[in-house]
Amino acid sequence: MTDNILSAFGSHVKKLRSDRNLSQEKLALICGLDRTYISGIERGTRNVSLLNIAKVAEALAVSPSELFQFGDDNVE
């Protein structure tokens, strides 16, 4: 189940980033994180800390809770 949550979270972050026409590099720069870290989030291989969730949310101009609004259909 944890892998499904990470994957669903990552897919949602990727969608939000793409909707804003941001590259992984640009998002990483805004967040103060490495591009490979953003890539890991989007692939569902990173267990993201609360502080980094807040950084990503701020960079995407959404609330941290909005990052978790990816629907239960993606998590089993």
N, C-alpha and C positions, 0 to 999 in steps of 0.2 A: 504494500500500500504506500509506503514512503516513497518508493521510486515513482509511482504514479502521480503522487502529489508534486514531487519535484519536476517531473516532466510536464504536468499541466501548468504549473506555475511558470516554468520556463517558456512554454509555448505562448502563454498569455503576455509575458514580458516582451517576447519577440514580436507579437502582433501589435502591441502598443508602440513599440519602437518603430516598427515599419510604418504604422499609421502616421507617425510624426516625421517620416522621411529621415530618420537618423540611422547612421551606420553604427555598427558595434563600436568602432573606434571613437566616434563622436560621443556616443552615450557614455563610454568609459571615461573619456576626458571630462565630461560634465560631472560625472559622479566621483571622479578622483580614484577610479579603479582601473585595473589593467583590462585590456581588450579580451584577453584569454579568460578572465574571470567572468565577463559578460557572456562570452561564448559558452562557458560552462553552465551558467545559469540557464541560458536558452536551451541547452541540450539536456538539462535536467540532471547534470552530474555534480552540481554544487549545492550544498546545504547552506543556504544564504543566512547570514546573521541578521538580527533585527536592525542593527545600525546600517548595514548595506542595503537592506530592504528600504529603509527610509531614504537613503541616498538615491536609489533607483527611482523610487516614487517621486521624489522632488524633481529629479531630472526629467521625468516623463510628465510632470505637472498633474499628478494624480495623488490621491491619498494612499497611504500604505495599504489600507483595507481594500482599495480598488484593485490592487495587484492580485488579490485573492478571489476576485469575482470571475472565476473561470468556469464555474458551473460544476455540478456534481457528476455530470455525464462523463467528464474527463478523468474522474478519480473513482477507482473501484478497489 
